[in-house]
Amino acid sequence: MNDRLDKIDKKLLNRLQRSFPLAPEPFLVLGNLVGIPEEEALDRVKRLVSSGVIRRIGAVFDTKRMGFVSTLVTAAVPEEKLPEFVAVVNSFSGVTHNYRRNHRYNVWLTLIAASEEELSGVLAAIGEKTGITDILSLRSVRTFKIDARFEFDEDE
């Protein structure tokens, strides 16, 4: 992909960050909003996804308000156990994502569950299935909502 985004790309990215159209033909709506045909809107979004500019298109829910519980989890996993540990972690539907860090606690993940009991059960199961005992659950004490949007100047 060309490293430079053109005006239309910037307009699409701004619109996608603000509000994805909840419509039967969302790319038709997006195209109309930025002045291009539906097919071009879809092609541009596919290109932005394949190039890594867009990592994900999806809803963001306030899970706490929906009655769920969640936690940030970290574990100290020996290098030779990483593949097995990650496979076990990924087998749980409540794991939203996980990533590796260069630290003693080298695997980090977020976990969501319907109840405190389920959350504790999943954490225990991860330890039991992997043999990893150095797992920390880092529950949030206070929520700070940061709106991470990256507005593009569409005139540049």
Number of C-alpha atoms within 10 A of each C-alpha: 10 6 7 8 16 12 15 17 19 19 21 21 21 17 16 17 14 11 10 15 14 8 9 8 10 15 21 18 19 22 19 13 13 16 12 15 15 17 12 13 23 16 12 15 20 13 15 18 14 12 13 11 14 14 10 8 11 9 8 6 8 10 13 11 8 9 10 14 18 21 17 16 19 22 20 17 23 12 9 8 12 16 11 13 21 18 11 15 23 15 10 14 10 17 19 11 11 17 11 15 11 7 8 11 17 16 20 19 19 17 22 21 20 15 13 12 11 14 20 12 13 18 17 13 15 19 18 11 12 17 12 15 13 11 18 15 18 12 11 10 6 6 6 7 7 6 6 7 11 9 13 15 10 15 9 8
